[in-house]
């Protein structure tokens, strides 16, 4: 039987014999035996009563999934800020590093969620990939992404109307590998990883694209060789104040 902890909004434990209480909000935290600690620390870049912006390290999940519950960015920040109402406004892959925004208050959460839903937030990434000397930059890549097999993969559907778009710029050249700026207009799962792989420049150290590595290799994190993908910038007009907000990750991709 799965085990876990059930807490109220104040973070206090709720017993199995707790009487019914109308309107009571509870939080369930599933326990994972032998959860592996992630040996990298997040960095808080901004905190106010409505919004939190964190700089996530490689390998740390944004929120609980699979074998990760306590070793997630959400769990760490909930404890650090003592705010059980903290909720991620978007996600980046576990293997990707960089900026993640959180809502700190349910009352204003919808205003910030609308930024993503209505594409009023500008996200910039950096990636290190093989050189693409035949491509002219800046370059716009559009394609249709659909679910693939195994279930956690995505693929491009040829000769179909596009549902994704990424703008690509060249930042730096170092022999066989270049550093690119990637600006996703849409936000499909694995979009940047699939797009770069489709162009013949799969992101360095990607265990999924363009070639799916063996399961045993995927499940053993190589901390010395992280995925060379970084969520570098966020820019948007604050829906509460109208102020232009710009955030930048302090991390750098090693060559």
Beta strands, then each sheet from edge to edge (+ up, - down):
strand 1: 4-8
strand 2: 26-30
strand 3: 43-47
strand 4: 51-56
strand 5: 87-88
strand 6: 97-103
strand 7: 121-130
strand 8: 139-147
strand 9: 154-157
strand 10: 164-174
strand 11: 177-184
strand 12: 229-237
strand 13: 244-248
sheet 1: 1+ 2-
sheet 2: 3+ 4- 6+ 5-
sheet 3: 3+ 4- 6+ 12+ 7- 11+ 10- 8+ 9-
sheet 4: 3+ 4- 6+ 12+ 13-
end
